[in-house]
Amino acid sequence: MLHPEFPLKTARLRLRPQTMEDLEWQYDLRHLPEVFRYLPFGGESRDDLVEVMEKRVKMTHWTEEGGSVMLIAEEIYSGARVGEVCLFSDKQVQETGEIGYILHPDYQGKGYAAEAAREMLRLGFDDANLHRIVAKCNAENKASLHVMLKLGMRQEGIARSASFDNDEWCDLLTCAMLESEWKAQQAKQATT
Ligand SMILES: CC(C)(COP(=O)(O)OP(=O)(O)OC[C@H]1O[C@@H](n2cnc3c(N)ncnc32)[C@H](O)[C@@H]1OP(=O)(O)O)[C@@H](O)C(=O)NCCC(=O)NCCS
């Protein structure tokens, strides 16, 4: 079960649920080729995106069966939307979740992806009591891998030809963190 109180806050970001007012911003983001170069979705029509958004506005909590939390990240000082971040439960494996993140190119390179994703790890481990959280990316997506490693996740392996990104089969890389590793990281940070 997970019922976060929104907005969540990090040092520089406010994380809040998506609304239908984010539709145009999402439409623009999802038509930037550099954003969806390594992803299996993007480029939707406005009608299709309305359907996507209608589901996303409800992704704010988990029930006992699990669920998804899909949030917009805004810069606190400017109020600008910088990207989106998510945490969802694995339906097959109990106490396991997955995080994801997308940053608008105007706001990349500032450490925002790692900052927002770290809050998803906190939500998963501290609030949802997960045992293990994974993040997956196209094996060519060096920026995403760097974010995962920066978070302290460990690279576990590469599934060959496992994601259909941009009309071609691509290798899919997985990194993971265990609750014990998260707690050790938090304890270490508290003493430095
Ligand atoms: C992946 C993504 C979120 C990273 O965003 P970002 O704003 O660059 O992330 P951060 O600034 O938090 O950290 C990125 C780190 O990767 C490094 N990096 C960026 N591009 C890199 C590259 N091509 N190769 C290696 N490292 C790279 C940066 O230097 C930074 O590391 P540092 O803080 O140690 O200097 C962004 O590139 C993005 O949105 N891409 C498109 C969507 C996407 O692929 N999402 C991930 C899906 S799995």
The ligand as a MOL file (V3000), in Angstrom:
LIG
                    3D

  0  0  0     0  0            999 V3000
M  V30 BEGIN CTAB
M  V30 COUNTS 48 50 0 0 0
M  V30 BEGIN ATOM
M  V30 1 C 18.4110 9.6720 -19.0200 0
M  V30 2 C 18.1160 11.1180 -18.6630 0
M  V30 3 C 16.8720 11.1620 -17.7880 0
M  V30 4 C 19.2930 11.6940 -17.8890 0
M  V30 5 O 18.9890 13.0320 -17.5820 0
M  V30 6 P 20.0810 14.0190 -17.0080 0
M  V30 7 O 19.4390 15.2990 -16.7060 0
M  V30 8 O 21.2560 14.0410 -17.9300 0
M  V30 9 O 20.4350 13.2620 -15.6880 0
M  V30 10 P 21.3810 13.7360 -14.5170 0
M  V30 11 O 21.9060 15.1060 -14.7830 0
M  V30 12 O 20.6770 13.4630 -13.2400 0
M  V30 13 O 22.5930 12.6830 -14.5850 0
M  V30 14 C 23.0960 12.2670 -15.7910 0
M  V30 15 C 24.5080 11.7540 -15.5970 0
M  V30 16 O 24.8520 11.0200 -16.7740 0
M  V30 17 C 25.9650 11.6190 -17.3900 0
M  V30 18 N 25.7320 11.4850 -18.8150 0
M  V30 19 C 24.9020 12.1980 -19.5820 0
M  V30 20 N 24.9910 11.7730 -20.8560 0
M  V30 21 C 25.9080 10.7510 -20.8750 0
M  V30 22 C 26.4330 9.9120 -21.8710 0
M  V30 23 N 26.0200 9.9930 -23.1470 0
M  V30 24 N 27.3530 8.9890 -21.5130 0
M  V30 25 C 27.7640 8.8600 -20.2440 0
M  V30 26 N 27.2910 9.6420 -19.2350 0
M  V30 27 C 26.3730 10.5740 -19.5550 0
M  V30 28 C 25.9990 13.0310 -16.9050 0
M  V30 29 O 27.3110 13.5570 -16.9460 0
M  V30 30 C 25.4960 12.8700 -15.4660 0
M  V30 31 O 26.5140 12.3950 -14.6340 0
M  V30 32 P 27.2240 13.3180 -13.5280 0
M  V30 33 O 26.1420 13.8990 -12.6880 0
M  V30 34 O 28.0830 12.3540 -12.8020 0
M  V30 35 O 27.9690 14.3580 -14.2980 0
M  V30 36 C 17.8940 11.9850 -19.9030 0
M  V30 37 O 18.9990 11.8300 -20.7530 0
M  V30 38 C 16.6150 11.6690 -20.6370 0
M  V30 39 O 15.5350 12.0710 -20.2600 0
M  V30 40 N 16.7440 10.9400 -21.7540 0
M  V30 41 C 15.5980 10.6150 -22.5710 0
M  V30 42 C 14.5910 9.6920 -21.8790 0
M  V30 43 C 15.2470 8.4630 -21.3510 0
M  V30 44 O 16.0250 7.8170 -22.0610 0
M  V30 45 N 14.9090 8.1260 -20.1000 0
M  V30 46 C 15.4500 6.9650 -19.4350 0
M  V30 47 C 14.6370 5.7970 -19.7840 0
M  V30 48 S 15.3400 4.3150 -19.1420 0
M  V30 END ATOM
M  V30 BEGIN BOND
M  V30 1 1 1 2
M  V30 2 1 2 3
M  V30 3 1 2 4
M  V30 4 1 2 36
M  V30 5 1 4 5
M  V30 6 1 5 6
M  V30 7 2 6 7
M  V30 8 1 6 8
M  V30 9 1 6 9
M  V30 10 1 9 10
M  V30 11 2 10 11
M  V30 12 1 10 12
M  V30 13 1 10 13
M  V30 14 1 13 14
M  V30 15 1 14 15
M  V30 16 1 15 16
M  V30 17 1 15 30
M  V30 18 1 16 17
M  V30 19 1 17 18
M  V30 20 1 17 28
M  V30 21 1 18 19
M  V30 22 1 18 27
M  V30 23 2 19 20
M  V30 24 1 20 21
M  V30 25 1 21 22
M  V30 26 2 21 27
M  V30 27 1 22 23
M  V30 28 2 22 24
M  V30 29 1 24 25
M  V30 30 2 25 26
M  V30 31 1 26 27
M  V30 32 1 28 29
M  V30 33 1 28 30
M  V30 34 1 30 31
M  V30 35 1 31 32
M  V30 36 2 32 33
M  V30 37 1 32 34
M  V30 38 1 32 35
M  V30 39 1 36 37
M  V30 40 1 36 38
M  V30 41 2 38 39
M  V30 42 1 38 40
M  V30 43 1 40 41
M  V30 44 1 41 42
M  V30 45 1 42 43
M  V30 46 2 43 44
M  V30 47 1 43 45
M  V30 48 1 45 46
M  V30 49 1 46 47
M  V30 50 1 47 48
M  V30 END BOND
M  V30 END CTAB
M  END
